């Protein structure tokens, strides 16, 4: 009989560990399914989990079998129909050939795949596993509602569950040594005197003195043993203080052109990009606020419904949105307390005279304070003046400014990954 002992550490929730092993084993199939889901899903269900099909040929498990040992004599009958390497055909269906009306596969295996469900958190883990959140360095106190408990030494009073046993025993031992010191010294003197009396001749005076010393010795022993082994004074408690818990927070500015040249298809493409960025920030920050700014010749801060679906006509003045963003940052989102991210989407249109004002606004009121600024230009048209301006800014601010061109929805995810890809030596979020 053979025994196989698995000594690997396992948590109390064994199914969770098994699931982690399963996800690690089939991570290639999961990555492909997640990548396909981004292109086919709508924005509203992007935060849900995903069903992952695993081909049957990939779910085979290793099997332990006993080997045939010892010496054996066997006789194998020959045949006239088959040669080594030939494959035996599956019997035909019908009478004598198996039950069922379905058509069997040639290799003897069914076509059904094994399908399992991954959670929202696991879906996002695979969605953003090789992306890095740039410049995530600021951590401020979000509010006084979030606290954590930290060790702050020991205290004389506290909860019995927080008793520090080592400190309490050490204090009790020190107290007993201090309180018994005088009695110990006198006890040693009495023992020395008794030893000296035993060396002398027996007499009534010596016997009386010996009795007195024995009585004093007994009294000293009683006093030493009446000192308690553990007193309330000795108890020491672990002291924990409540301190504000630092947690990261971020604000995401969504800026989009809504002039007459921006069709609903272009807006839908931009929406996918904004949503991916929001999910990415949500994965890395505990508190996120989103500000929607739409512009044509004038800029407005609006809600999400108006941002994506309200229709406008007219020309394009990008600087109006940038100036409004700068004012909002100054009034509500101090760069000392907030991680500021900007995502801008446009078809590239802008009045030529406005490009200089855009560059001035970006250099003076936005780029010095943001963590990352991303711009996507949607469409097939040739680059315009706004793209050329942003190309120059990208060269000057490589660590916090990135631009990409997008032609259709299928390119949103690759472009997003390119904007936030990890660089050599950069730590992941």
Residue pairs with C-beta under 8 A, 6 or more apart in sequence:
2 64
2 66
4 64
10 17
11 17
22 116
23 30
23 118
23 122
26 52
26 54
26 58
27 126
29 52
29 53
29 54
29 55
29 58
30 52
30 118
30 126
31 126
31 129
33 50
33 51
33 52
33 53
34 50
34 123
34 126
34 127
35 413
37 50
37 123
38 46
38 127
38 276
38 412
38 413
39 409
39 410
39 413
43 271
43 272
43 275
46 275
46 276
46 279
47 120
47 124
47 279
48 120
48 123
49 117
49 118
49 119
49 120
49 122
49 123
50 117
50 118
50 123
51 115
51 116
51 117
52 115
52 116
52 117
52 118
53 113
53 114
53 115
54 113
54 114
54 115
54 116
55 113
55 114
56 109
56 110
56 112
56 113
56 114
57 109
59 114
82 88
90 104
90 106
90 108
91 97
91 98
93 100
93 101
93 103
93 104
98 104
105 111
118 126
124 279
124 283
127 279
128 279
128 280
128 283
130 417
130 421
130 422
131 280
131 417
131 420
131 421
131 422
131 429
132 420
132 421
132 422
132 423
132 426
132 427
132 428
132 429
133 280
133 281
133 284
133 420
133 429
134 371
134 372
134 399
134 400
134 420
135 339
135 371
135 372
135 399
135 400
136 248
136 284
136 339
136 371
136 429
138 248
138 336
138 337
138 338
138 339
138 371
139 246
139 247
139 248
140 246
140 249
140 336
140 337
140 338
141 244
141 245
141 246
141 247
142 247
142 249
142 286
142 287
144 244
146 244
146 245
146 247
147 242
147 243
147 244
147 245
148 242
148 243
148 244
148 245
149 240
149 241
149 242
149 243
150 240
150 241
150 243
151 238
151 239
151 240
152 239
152 240
152 241
153 239
154 164
154 167
154 236
154 237
154 238
154 239
155 236
155 237
155 238
155 239
156 235
156 236
156 237
157 237
158 237
158 238
158 239
159 237
162 237
162 238
162 239
162 240
163 235
163 236
163 237
163 238
164 236
164 237
164 238
167 236
168 230
168 234
168 235
168 236
169 234
171 233
171 234
171 235
171 236
172 229
172 230
172 231
172 234
175 231
175 233
175 234
176 227
176 229
179 227
180 224
180 227
183 220
183 223
183 224
184 224
186 216
186 220
187 217
187 220
187 221
187 224
190 213
190 216
190 217
190 220
191 217
193 213
194 210
194 213
194 214
194 217
197 206
197 209
197 210
197 213
200 206
247 286
247 287
248 284
248 285
248 286
248 287
248 339
249 285
249 286
249 287
249 288
249 289
249 337
249 338
249 339
250 281
250 284
250 285
250 287
250 288
250 289
250 338
250 339
250 340
250 341
250 371
251 288
251 289
251 290
251 291
251 333
251 338
251 339
251 340
251 341
252 277
252 278
252 281
252 288
252 289
252 290
252 291
252 341
252 342
252 343
253 291
253 293
253 325
253 328
253 340
253 341
253 342
253 343
254 274
254 290
254 291
254 292
254 293
254 307
254 343
254 345
255 293
255 294
255 295
255 321
255 322
255 325
255 342
255 343
255 344
255 345
256 262
256 267
256 270
256 293
256 294
256 295
256 307
256 344
256 345
256 346
257 294
257 295
257 296
257 316
257 318
257 345
257 346
257 347
257 349
258 267
258 294
258 295
258 296
258 310
258 311
258 312
259 296
259 297
259 312
259 313
259 314
259 315
259 316
259 349
260 296
260 312
260 313
260 314
261 316
261 347
261 349
262 346
262 347
266 347
266 378
266 379
267 308
267 309
268 409
269 345
269 378
269 406
269 408
269 409
269 412
270 345
270 376
270 378
271 308
272 409
272 412
273 343
273 345
273 376
273 406
273 412
273 415
273 416
274 343
274 345
276 412
276 413
276 416
277 341
277 343
277 374
277 416
278 288
278 290
280 416
280 420
281 288
281 341
282 288
283 429
284 429
285 339
289 333
290 304
291 301
291 325
291 328
292 301
292 302
292 303
292 304
292 306
292 307
293 299
293 300
293 301
293 302
293 321
293 324
293 325
293 328
294 300
294 302
294 306
294 307
294 310
294 312
294 321
295 316
295 317
295 318
295 320
295 321
295 324
296 312
296 313
296 314
296 315
296 316
296 317
297 314
297 315
297 316
297 317
297 320
298 317
298 320
299 320
299 321
299 323
299 324
300 324
301 324
301 328
302 310
315 349
315 351
316 346
316 349
316 350
316 351
316 354
317 350
317 351
317 354
318 346
318 350
318 354
318 358
318 386
319 354
319 357
319 358
319 361
321 344
322 358
322 361
322 362
322 365
322 366
323 361
323 365
325 342
325 365
325 366
326 361
326 364
326 365
326 366
329 335
329 340
329 365
329 366
329 369
330 365
333 340
335 369
335 370
339 371
340 369
340 370
340 371
341 370
341 371
341 372
341 373
341 374
342 366
342 370
342 372
342 373
342 374
343 374
343 376
344 373
344 374
344 375
344 376
345 375
345 376
345 378
346 375
346 377
346 378
346 386
347 377
347 378
347 379
347 381
348 377
348 379
348 381
348 383
348 384
348 386
348 387
349 384
349 386
350 358
350 384
350 385
350 386
352 385
355 385
355 386
355 389
358 386
358 389
359 389
359 392
359 393
362 373
362 393
363 393
366 373
367 373
367 393
367 397
367 400
367 401
370 400
371 400
372 400
372 401
372 402
373 397
373 400
373 401
373 402
374 402
374 403
374 404
374 419
375 390
375 401
375 402
375 403
375 404
376 403
376 404
376 405
376 406
376 415
377 383
377 386
377 387
377 403
377 404
377 405
377 406
378 405
378 406
378 407
379 407
380 407
383 405
387 403
387 405
390 401
390 403
391 403
393 401
394 401
394 402
394 403
402 419
404 415
404 418
404 419
405 415
406 412
406 415
422 428
